[in-house]
Amino acid sequence: MRIRYNAPTTLTFTLLSGLVLLLSGTIMPGLTAAWFSTPAPFDSHRIQDYVKLVSHPLGHASIDHYISNFSFILLLGPILEASYGSLSVLVMMLATALVTGLLQVFFFPGTILLGASGIVFMMILLASFTNFNKGEIPLSFILVMVIYLGREVFNAVASKVTPGSSDNISQFAHIIGGLAGSFFGFLRPTKRVAAPPSE
């Protein structure tokens, strides 16, 4: 029996993020701020700021932040890679990172975004499409949308109307990630596994 690198996109992302967290907490304390969080404010003359628009999901504020994101990613990522293919999942992750990074810089220019929670929400919504058939909307997708994105919208509104209730969680990134996962689910059908030949 051997250990197999069964989900290359998910596992590589997990290991790279863990490495960034380890280096940031030990020998390179400025690494996350320098390369793995969105720029605040964005400087169009710095190449580094363009990189950070996509690299911010690799940065995490703490081990708890990392574990809370990757417990979902390690659960959902391999399922999605089996359904959509590793390269497709990588493209969807990069697109989600870029969109959340751009929107963060545009709408919240003075604040940074870091961590993979936008990708987590993309995967949660996308996973509800794994048994999607053309012309149908899975009830599981509707329930996930109501429960996960509804909670984020509620939390975002509550944090605006309740003074002092800010929790340093980007509900905006969660919502954008979830919408990206919904978009990818409708846009790209899963790989169909060939049925075994009948005897």
N, C-alpha and C positions, 0 to 999 in steps of 0.2 A: 504494500500500500504506500502511495506517495502523496505528498501535498501538491496540489495543482494551483497554478496562478489563474484561477477560473474566470475572473472578471478584470481584465487588464486596466480598463479605464478607471473603474472604481478603486481598485487596489492601489494603482499608481497615484491617484489623487489623494487617497488616504495617507499613503506613506510620505508624499511630498508635503502635505499639510502638517503632518506630525514632525517632519524634519524642520520645517520653518518654525514651528512652535518651540521645538527643542533648542534650536540655534538662538532664537529670540530670547529665550529664558536663560541662556548660559553665556556663550562667548560672543554673540552678536546682538546685544540688547536693542539696537535701533533698527534691526532688519525689517520687522513687520511694518513699522511706521514709514520706512524708506521705500519699500517695494510691494507690500502686501496689504494695503488699505487704499481706499479711493483718495485721490488728491483733494485737499481742501485749503484754499481754492485751487481750481484747475489752472495750470499755466501752459498755454499752448506752445511755448518755446522749449519746454522740457520734455524730452523723449520719455523720461521716467514716468511722467504723468499719463502718457498714453498706455504704457505697459500696465500701470496700476488699475486702469479701467477694466482689465481682464483678470489681473492677478489677485485682486482683493479676496476672492473666496479661499485662497490658500492661507491667509492670515487669520489667527484666532487670538482673542484677548486672554484666554486662560485654558487650562486643561479641561475644566468643566464645559466651557464653550465648545471646545473641540469634541469632547465625548458626546455632548447633546446633539451635535450635527452629524457626526459620523456613525452614531448608533443607527440613525435612519438611513444614511447613505450606504452603509455596509449591508443593511437589510434589503433595500430597494434596488441598489445599483446592479447587483448580479442578475436580478430578475429582469430588469430593463435591458441589460446587455444581451441576455438570452432572447428577448423579444424583438429588440430593435437593431441589435448589432453594436459592438463596442465603438466603432468609429462614429456611428450616428449619435450614440449617447455622448461621446466627447464633443461633437459639434453642437449638440443641444446645450451641454453644460457651458461651453464657451460663449454661445449666443446669449444664454441667460445671464452670465457674468457681465458681458458687454452691455446688454440692455439695462441691467440694474445699476451698473457703474455709471453709464451715461445719464440715466434719469436721476441718480443721486447727485451727480455733479450739477445737473441743470436745475433741479428743484430745491436741493439742500446744499448749496455751494460751500457753506461754512462748516459742515459736519462730515466726518469720515464714515465709511462703511467698510467693515471687514467681516470675514467669516462666510461659511458656505450655506447659510440658512436659506438664501434665495434658491440655491440649487436643491436643497432639501425639499422645499415646497414645489419646485418644478417636478421633482421625482415623485412626490406624493400624488399630485394631480395626474401626471403621466401614467403612473402605475394603474390608475383606475381605468385606463384605456386598453389594458393588455388583452381584454376579451371583447374588444370593440368590433362590431360588424357595420358595414356601410349602411347608412340609412337609419341607424339606431343611435340613441344616446343612452349609455349605460346608467342605470339608476345609481350604481356605486359611485360614478363620477359626480352626479348631482349631490349625493349625500356628502361626499368628500368636499366638494365645493362649498356647500352650506356650512359644514362643520369647521373646516380648516380656514377657508378664506373669510367666512362670516365672522369667526372669532377674531381674526386679524383686523378686519374692518372695525368691529366693535371696540377692540383695544386701541386702535389708532384714534377713533373718535373720542373714546373715554379719556385718553391721555391729553387731548386738546382741551376738553371742557372741565377736567378736574385739575385744579392747580397742584403742582408738586407731585404729579403721578407719573412722571417720566421714568421709564424702566431701562433705558439704553438698549432697547430691542427695536430693530427696524421693521415695524409692521409693513412699511412701504416695500421693502425688499421681499418680504414674504408674499405680499399680494402680487407683486410683479413676477416673482418666480412661479407662483401658482398659475397666473394667467399665461405665462410662457409654456408651462407644462400642458395646459389645456389646449393652447394653440398647436403645439407639436403633436399632441394626441389626435386632434382632428385632422391635421395636415398629413401626417405620416402613419400609414397603417403598419401594424407589427409584422415582422417576418412570420410567414406561415410555416409551421413545421410540417413536413410531408407526412402524410398518414402512412402507417406501415402497410406493406402489401398484403392484400387479403389472400387467404389460403384456399 
